[in-house]
Amino acid sequence: MSKPPYLKSGSPARLFPVLATTSKEGRTTSIVLACMALVKELGDELLSSIGLRVGKRATIQAFTEIVFEDGTTNEDRPDGLLILKSGSKEWRALVETKIGNAALSVDQIEKYRVLAKRHGIDCVITISNQFASSPQLHPLSFELNKRIKLPVFHWSWTFVLTVVDLLFSNDAVADEDQKLLLNELRRFLSHESAGVQGFTKMPPEWSDLVKLASTGGRMIKSSSEVERVVDAWHQETKDLSLILTRKLDTLVRERLPRRLANDPVERRKAAISQLCSENTLNATFDIPDAAAPLDVTANLSTRSVSVSMTVRAPEDRKSSKARLNWLLRQLKGEFSEEFFIRYNWPGRSEFTQSSINDARSDASIIDKEREHLQVLSFEIIAVHKLGARFGQLTNFVSDLEEVVPSFYETAGQNLTVWSKPAPKIKEEASSITDIAEDADTAAIGDG
């Protein structure tokens, strides 16, 4: 693979880069970009995440530590260059990476955007341990210069690892040699030496806000502390969706209202408003083929994390007790006292609830004070009171990442959706012959 003529220097991305042992960033970047070029399914999947259509005959070339021929210095040296060739067409992207705790710099990204625009390059892609709700919504989008009309996309290293995991687990790579290479990449990215890490702790402002909320204080929407906590929560929920994706071998996405899905500014405003008015942070996850979305709420006032799923009650059972028994047959295994069922009733009636264990002991508990109503839906919920750990930067994240998958494994994955039974043929008119005979009899009677 020859160096493009517009590059003063730059090396093809290598699977086995010869770099100093201290150059973790350069090594990881080279290996990942090389695998994108060599494993077609990996390159296709990552590029499609930023809205690029990759044809069957398209090829990817990757270079590292590039310097352009127009007099730019080594200080203006992006970590990589991706080139997608499809016939006579060529699409190019500058790549900037950070490893470990190193954070992306707005100034550096802006410099590379200007550089890319000058050379007719289509976009800038950043890769770091920071998280974004979507590769097309950059984690620093609030600070980037809106006047520079050149897109910036972002992959977290965990997102790259998750894509690799899904391709391998779902046997999506046809070529056996490329599949072996993909497995080695998965093994490499999973090792601590690669510098890939998930979201590990909340910002320092978290402890102060938890203390404020739990003592009855009020948060100010315009405060920078609230903004930093909300931004951290959104990074954590994205990491959580990737954790669930790897555990379930299927793509788990955050569910967002349409008006917020593609607008990080509005999403931030909505979360800030909810945090300041209700002292809660919320997230909802869509799990393919699950009975319902998975809802997660962190309540700063009570220092608790709630995880729940809501299913509609079966309408072909008349009594609430019969409807509850339908649900209880799905809830197998042992449940701690943190697990409850909330019963949602028609009209303005407030929900009632009981522990799963109490409902198992006596299903008629559902009728208490609601004897003349039919339950409409069930919310299966686990409420984890974390106490002091809730306000601790690292323990809050680690506890959250433990209780959410645990809830789904214990309860969520066993739930099924009730569907209305198909209509059945009436016995008195079960065939065309029967209908014809009934019609003849009626006609004779009329005569």
C-alpha positions as CSV (number, residue, x, y, z in Angstrom):
1,M,0.0,0.0,0.0
2,S,1.7,3.2,-1.2
3,K,1.6,6.5,0.6
4,P,-0.8,9.0,-1.0
5,P,1.1,11.8,-2.9
6,Y,-0.4,14.5,-0.7
7,L,1.3,13.1,2.4
8,K,4.8,14.2,3.3
9,S,5.1,11.3,5.8
10,G,2.9,8.6,7.1
11,S,3.0,4.8,7.6
12,P,0.5,2.2,6.7
13,A,-1.4,1.0,9.8
14,R,0.4,-2.1,11.1
15,L,-1.0,-5.1,12.9
16,F,2.4,-5.4,14.7
17,P,3.6,-1.8,14.9
18,V,7.3,-1.2,15.8
19,L,6.9,1.5,18.4
20,A,8.4,2.5,21.8
21,T,6.9,0.6,24.7
22,T,5.6,3.8,26.1
23,S,3.5,4.5,23.0
24,K,0.3,2.8,24.0
25,E,-1.8,5.3,22.0
26,G,0.2,4.7,18.8
27,R,0.2,1.0,19.2
28,T,-3.6,0.7,19.8
29,T,-4.5,3.1,17.1
30,S,-2.3,1.3,14.5
31,I,-3.7,-2.2,15.4
32,V,-7.4,-1.0,15.3
33,L,-7.0,0.9,12.0
34,A,-5.2,-2.0,10.4
35,C,-8.0,-4.4,11.5
36,M,-10.5,-2.0,9.9
37,A,-8.7,-2.3,6.6
38,L,-8.2,-6.1,6.8
39,V,-11.5,-7.3,8.3
40,K,-14.1,-5.9,5.9
41,E,-17.1,-6.5,8.2
42,L,-15.4,-4.5,11.0
43,G,-14.6,-1.6,8.7
44,D,-18.1,-1.7,7.3
45,E,-19.8,-1.7,10.7
46,L,-17.8,1.1,12.2
47,L,-18.1,3.3,9.1
48,S,-21.9,2.6,8.9
49,S,-22.2,3.9,12.5
50,I,-21.3,7.4,11.2
51,G,-23.8,7.2,8.3
52,L,-21.5,6.0,5.6
53,R,-22.6,3.4,3.1
54,V,-19.9,0.9,2.3
55,G,-20.3,-1.0,-1.0
56,K,-19.3,-4.7,-1.4
57,R,-16.3,-3.8,-3.6
58,A,-15.1,-0.8,-1.5
59,T,-11.7,-1.0,0.2
60,I,-10.3,0.7,3.2
61,Q,-6.7,2.0,3.5
62,A,-5.3,3.2,6.8
63,F,-2.2,5.3,7.7
64,T,-0.8,6.5,11.0
65,E,1.1,9.6,12.1
66,I,0.6,11.5,8.9
67,V,2.0,14.9,7.9
68,F,0.8,16.7,4.7
69,E,3.0,18.0,1.9
70,D,1.9,21.6,2.2
71,G,4.4,22.7,4.8
72,T,2.5,21.7,8.0
73,T,4.8,20.7,10.8
74,N,5.0,17.6,12.9
75,E,2.9,19.4,15.5
76,D,0.0,19.2,13.1
77,R,0.2,15.4,12.9
78,P,-3.1,13.5,13.3
79,D,-2.9,10.0,14.6
80,G,-4.4,8.5,11.5
81,L,-6.0,8.7,8.1
82,L,-8.7,6.5,6.8
83,I,-9.4,6.3,3.0
84,L,-12.5,4.5,1.7
85,K,-12.2,3.8,-2.1
86,S,-15.2,2.8,-4.1
87,G,-14.5,2.8,-7.8
88,S,-13.3,6.3,-8.7
89,K,-14.7,7.8,-5.6
90,E,-12.6,8.4,-2.5
91,W,-13.8,9.3,1.1
92,R,-11.3,10.4,3.7
93,A,-11.2,11.0,7.4
94,L,-8.6,12.3,9.9
95,V,-8.4,10.2,13.1
96,E,-7.4,11.6,16.5
97,T,-7.1,9.2,19.4
98,K,-6.6,9.3,23.2
99,I,-5.9,6.3,25.5
100,G,-6.5,5.7,29.2
101,N,-7.5,8.8,31.1
102,A,-6.3,11.3,28.4
103,A,-9.2,13.5,27.3
104,L,-9.8,15.0,23.9
105,S,-8.9,18.6,23.4
106,V,-11.3,21.1,21.7
107,D,-8.4,23.1,20.4
108,Q,-6.8,20.1,18.9
109,I,-10.0,18.9,17.2
110,E,-10.6,22.4,15.8
111,K,-7.1,22.5,14.4
112,Y,-7.7,19.2,12.7
113,R,-11.0,20.3,11.3
114,V,-9.3,23.3,9.7
115,L,-6.6,21.0,8.4
116,A,-9.1,18.5,7.0
117,K,-11.1,21.3,5.3
118,R,-8.0,22.7,3.7
119,H,-7.1,19.3,2.2
120,G,-10.6,18.4,1.1
121,I,-10.9,15.7,3.7
122,D,-14.5,14.7,4.6
123,C,-14.5,14.6,8.4
124,V,-12.6,14.1,11.6
125,I,-13.1,10.9,13.7
126,T,-12.0,10.9,17.4
127,I,-11.5,7.8,19.5
128,S,-11.1,7.9,23.3
129,N,-12.5,6.5,26.5
130,Q,-15.1,9.3,26.5
131,F,-18.6,8.3,25.6
132,A,-21.2,9.7,23.3
133,S,-24.9,8.8,23.0
134,S,-24.3,8.2,19.3
135,P,-21.2,8.1,17.1
136,Q,-22.7,11.0,15.2
137,L,-23.1,13.1,18.4
138,H,-19.7,14.1,19.6
139,P,-19.2,14.3,23.5
140,L,-17.7,17.8,23.0
141,S,-20.4,19.0,20.6
142,F,-21.3,21.8,23.1
143,E,-17.9,23.4,22.7
144,L,-17.1,22.8,19.0
145,N,-17.1,25.8,16.7
146,K,-20.5,25.7,14.8
147,R,-19.1,27.9,12.0
148,I,-16.7,25.2,10.8
149,K,-18.9,23.1,8.5
150,L,-17.0,19.9,8.8
151,P,-18.5,17.0,10.8
152,V,-16.7,15.4,13.8
153,F,-17.7,11.8,14.7
154,H,-16.7,9.9,17.8
155,W,-16.2,6.3,18.8
156,S,-15.4,5.3,22.4
157,W,-12.8,2.5,22.6
158,T,-15.5,0.5,24.4
159,F,-17.8,1.0,21.4
160,V,-15.1,-0.4,19.1
161,L,-14.7,-3.4,21.5
162,T,-18.5,-3.9,21.5
163,V,-18.7,-3.9,17.7
164,V,-15.9,-6.5,17.6
165,D,-17.6,-8.6,20.2
166,L,-20.9,-8.6,18.4
167,L,-19.3,-9.5,15.0
168,F,-17.5,-12.4,16.6
169,S,-20.3,-13.7,18.8
170,N,-22.8,-13.5,16.0
171,D,-20.5,-15.3,13.6
172,A,-20.8,-12.3,11.2
173,V,-17.3,-12.7,9.6
174,A,-17.2,-15.2,6.8
175,D,-13.5,-15.6,6.2
176,E,-11.9,-17.9,8.8
177,D,-8.6,-16.0,8.8
178,Q,-10.3,-12.7,9.3
179,K,-12.4,-14.2,12.1
180,L,-9.2,-15.3,13.8
181,L,-7.8,-11.8,13.4
182,L,-11.0,-10.3,14.9
183,N,-10.8,-12.6,17.9
184,E,-7.2,-11.5,18.5
185,L,-8.3,-7.9,18.3
186,R,-11.0,-8.6,20.9
187,R,-8.4,-10.2,23.1
188,F,-6.0,-7.3,22.7
189,L,-8.7,-4.6,23.4
190,S,-9.9,-6.5,26.5
191,H,-6.4,-6.4,28.1
192,E,-5.6,-3.6,30.4
193,S,-2.4,-2.8,28.5
194,A,-4.4,-1.5,25.5
195,G,-5.7,1.4,27.6
196,V,-9.4,0.7,26.9
197,Q,-11.7,1.4,29.8
198,G,-15.3,2.0,30.5
199,F,-16.8,4.9,32.5
200,T,-15.5,4.4,36.0
201,K,-16.5,7.3,38.2
202,M,-18.7,10.3,38.5
203,P,-17.2,13.8,38.7
204,P,-16.3,15.3,42.1
205,E,-19.5,17.4,42.0
206,W,-21.5,14.3,42.4
207,S,-21.0,13.9,46.1
208,D,-22.0,17.5,46.8
209,L,-25.2,17.2,44.8
210,V,-26.2,13.9,46.4
211,K,-25.7,15.5,49.9
212,L,-27.7,18.6,48.8
213,A,-30.6,16.6,47.5
214,S,-30.7,14.1,50.4
215,T,-30.9,17.0,52.9
216,G,-33.7,18.8,51.2
217,G,-31.6,21.4,49.3
218,R,-32.4,22.8,45.9
219,M,-30.2,22.6,42.8
220,I,-29.8,25.5,40.4
221,K,-30.3,24.7,36.7
222,S,-27.6,27.1,35.6
223,S,-24.9,25.7,37.8
224,S,-21.8,24.2,36.2
225,E,-22.0,21.4,38.8
226,V,-25.3,20.2,37.6
227,E,-24.2,20.3,34.0
228,R,-21.1,18.2,34.7
229,V,-23.1,15.6,36.7
230,V,-25.7,15.3,33.8
231,D,-23.0,15.0,31.2
232,A,-21.3,12.3,33.3
233,W,-24.7,10.4,33.7
234,H,-25.1,10.4,29.9
235,Q,-21.6,9.0,29.5
236,E,-22.4,6.3,32.1
237,T,-25.7,5.3,30.5
238,K,-24.0,4.9,27.1
239,D,-21.4,2.7,28.7
240,L,-24.2,0.8,30.4
241,S,-25.9,0.1,27.1
242,L,-22.6,-1.2,25.7
243,I,-22.2,-3.4,28.8
244,L,-25.6,-4.9,28.2
245,T,-24.9,-5.3,24.5
246,R,-21.8,-7.4,25.3
247,K,-23.6,-9.5,28.0
248,L,-26.6,-10.2,25.8
249,D,-24.8,-10.5,22.4
250,T,-27.4,-8.2,20.9
251,L,-27.4,-4.4,20.3
252,V,-28.9,-2.6,23.2
253,R,-29.8,1.1,22.6
254,E,-30.9,4.0,24.8
255,R,-34.5,5.0,24.1
256,L,-34.9,8.7,23.6
257,P,-37.8,10.9,22.5
258,R,-37.3,11.9,18.9
259,R,-36.9,15.6,19.8
260,L,-33.9,14.7,22.0
261,A,-32.3,11.8,20.1
262,N,-30.4,14.0,17.6
263,D,-30.1,17.1,19.8
264,P,-27.6,16.8,22.6
265,V,-28.3,20.4,23.8
266,E,-32.0,19.7,24.3
267,R,-31.2,16.4,25.9
268,R,-28.9,18.0,28.4
269,K,-31.6,20.7,29.1
270,A,-34.3,18.1,29.7
271,A,-32.1,16.0,32.1
272,I,-31.0,19.2,34.0
273,S,-34.6,20.2,34.4
274,Q,-35.6,16.8,35.7
275,L,-32.6,16.6,38.1
276,C,-33.4,20.0,39.6
277,S,-37.1,19.5,39.9
278,E,-37.3,15.8,40.9
279,N,-33.7,15.0,42.1
280,T,-33.6,12.0,39.7
281,L,-31.6,10.9,36.7
282,N,-33.3,8.5,34.3
283,A,-32.4,6.2,31.4
284,T,-34.4,3.7,29.3
285,F,-32.9,0.9,27.3
286,D,-34.4,-1.0,24.4
287,I,-33.4,-4.7,24.4
288,P,-34.3,-6.5,21.2
289,D,-37.2,-9.1,21.7
290,A,-37.5,-8.2,25.4
291,A,-41.0,-7.9,26.8
292,A,-40.6,-4.2,27.6
293,P,-38.0,-1.4,27.8
294,L,-35.7,-1.4,30.8
295,D,-36.0,1.7,32.9
296,V,-33.3,2.9,35.3
297,T,-33.7,5.7,37.9
298,A,-31.1,7.1,40.2
299,N,-32.8,9.0,43.0
300,L,-30.5,11.4,44.8
301,S,-33.0,12.2,47.6
302,T,-33.3,8.6,48.7
303,R,-29.8,7.5,47.5
304,S,-31.4,4.6,45.7
305,V,-31.3,3.0,42.2
306,S,-34.5,1.6,40.8
307,V,-34.6,-0.8,37.8
308,S,-37.9,-1.8,36.3
309,M,-39.9,-3.2,33.4
310,T,-43.6,-2.8,32.8
311,V,-45.9,-5.3,31.1
312,R,-49.6,-5.2,30.2
313,A,-51.9,-7.5,32.2
314,P,-53.6,-10.3,30.2
315,E,-57.0,-9.1,29.2
316,D,-58.4,-12.6,28.7
317,R,-58.3,-13.1,32.5
318,K,-61.2,-11.5,34.3
319,S,-60.0,-11.2,37.9
320,S,-56.9,-9.3,39.0
321,K,-55.8,-12.4,40.9
322,A,-55.8,-14.5,37.7
323,R,-53.9,-11.8,35.9
324,L,-51.3,-11.7,38.7
325,N,-50.9,-15.5,38.6
326,W,-50.1,-15.2,34.9
327,L,-47.2,-12.9,35.8
328,L,-46.0,-14.9,38.8
329,R,-45.6,-18.0,36.6
330,Q,-43.0,-16.1,34.7
331,L,-41.0,-14.9,37.7
332,K,-38.9,-18.0,38.5
333,G,-36.1,-18.4,41.0
334,E,-35.4,-16.6,44.2
335,F,-36.1,-12.9,44.8
336,S,-34.7,-10.7,47.5
337,E,-36.9,-8.2,49.4
338,E,-35.7,-5.5,47.0
339,F,-38.0,-6.8,44.3
340,F,-41.6,-5.5,44.1
341,I,-44.6,-5.6,41.8
342,R,-46.5,-2.4,41.3
343,Y,-50.1,-2.8,40.2
344,N,-51.4,-0.1,37.9
345,W,-55.2,0.5,37.9
346,P,-57.6,2.3,35.6
347,G,-58.7,5.9,36.0
348,R,-57.2,8.0,38.7
349,S,-56.5,5.2,41.1
350,E,-53.0,5.2,42.4
351,F,-50.7,2.2,42.0
352,T,-50.5,-0.3,44.8
353,Q,-47.6,-2.7,45.3
354,S,-46.3,-5.8,47.2
355,S,-43.1,-7.7,47.3
356,I,-42.8,-10.5,44.8
357,N,-42.4,-12.9,47.7
358,D,-45.6,-11.7,49.4
359,A,-47.5,-12.0,46.1
360,R,-46.3,-15.6,45.7
361,S,-47.5,-16.4,49.2
362,D,-51.0,-15.0,48.6
363,A,-52.0,-13.7,45.1
364,S,-55.2,-12.3,46.6
365,I,-53.1,-9.5,48.0
366,I,-53.6,-7.7,44.8
367,D,-57.3,-7.2,45.6
368,K,-56.7,-5.3,48.8
369,E,-58.6,-2.0,48.6
370,R,-59.1,-2.7,44.8
371,E,-61.7,-5.5,44.9
372,H,-63.9,-4.0,42.2
373,L,-61.1,-3.0,39.7
374,Q,-59.2,-4.9,37.1
375,V,-55.4,-4.4,37.1
376,L,-54.2,-2.9,33.8
377,S,-50.4,-3.5,34.0
378,F,-47.6,-4.7,36.2
379,E,-44.3,-2.9,36.9
380,I,-41.7,-5.3,38.1
381,I,-39.2,-3.2,40.0
382,A,-36.1,-3.6,42.1
383,V,-35.2,-0.8,44.5
384,H,-31.6,-0.8,45.7
385,K,-30.9,1.6,48.6
386,L,-27.2,2.2,48.3
387,G,-26.8,4.5,51.3
388,A,-23.4,6.1,51.6
389,R,-22.1,4.2,48.5
390,F,-24.6,6.2,46.4
391,G,-22.6,9.4,46.9
392,Q,-19.2,7.9,46.3
393,L,-17.8,8.6,42.8
394,T,-16.6,5.1,41.9
395,N,-18.9,2.9,44.0
396,F,-22.0,4.5,42.5
397,V,-20.9,3.5,39.0
398,S,-19.8,0.0,39.9
399,D,-23.0,-0.7,41.9
400,L,-25.2,0.6,39.0
401,E,-23.3,-1.6,36.5
402,E,-24.0,-4.6,38.8
403,V,-27.7,-4.1,39.6
404,V,-28.9,-3.3,36.1
405,P,-27.7,-6.5,34.4
406,S,-28.6,-8.5,37.5
407,F,-32.2,-7.3,37.4
408,Y,-32.5,-8.3,33.7
409,E,-31.0,-11.7,34.4
410,T,-33.2,-12.3,37.5
411,A,-36.5,-11.0,36.2
412,G,-36.5,-9.2,32.9
413,Q,-35.3,-12.0,30.6
414,N,-38.2,-14.2,31.8
415,L,-41.0,-11.8,31.1
416,T,-43.3,-12.3,28.1
417,V,-45.7,-10.0,26.3
418,W,-49.4,-10.8,26.5
419,S,-51.1,-10.8,23.1
420,K,-54.8,-11.0,22.4
421,P,-55.7,-14.5,21.3
422,A,-56.6,-15.0,17.6
423,P,-60.4,-15.1,16.9
424,K,-61.9,-18.6,16.6
425,I,-64.5,-20.0,14.2
426,K,-67.9,-20.2,15.8
427,E,-69.1,-23.7,16.4
428,E,-72.6,-23.1,15.0
429,A,-71.2,-21.9,11.6
430,S,-68.0,-23.9,11.3
431,S,-68.2,-24.5,7.5
432,I,-69.6,-23.1,4.3
433,T,-72.0,-26.1,4.2
434,D,-73.4,-25.3,7.6
435,I,-73.9,-21.7,6.6
436,A,-75.7,-22.8,3.3
437,E,-78.0,-25.2,5.2
438,D,-78.8,-22.5,7.7
439,A,-79.7,-20.2,4.8
440,D,-81.9,-22.8,3.1
441,T,-83.8,-23.5,6.3
442,A,-84.4,-19.8,6.8
443,A,-85.7,-19.5,3.2
444,I,-88.1,-22.4,3.6
445,G,-89.4,-20.9,6.8
446,D,-90.0,-17.6,5.0
447,G,-92.0,-19.4,2.3
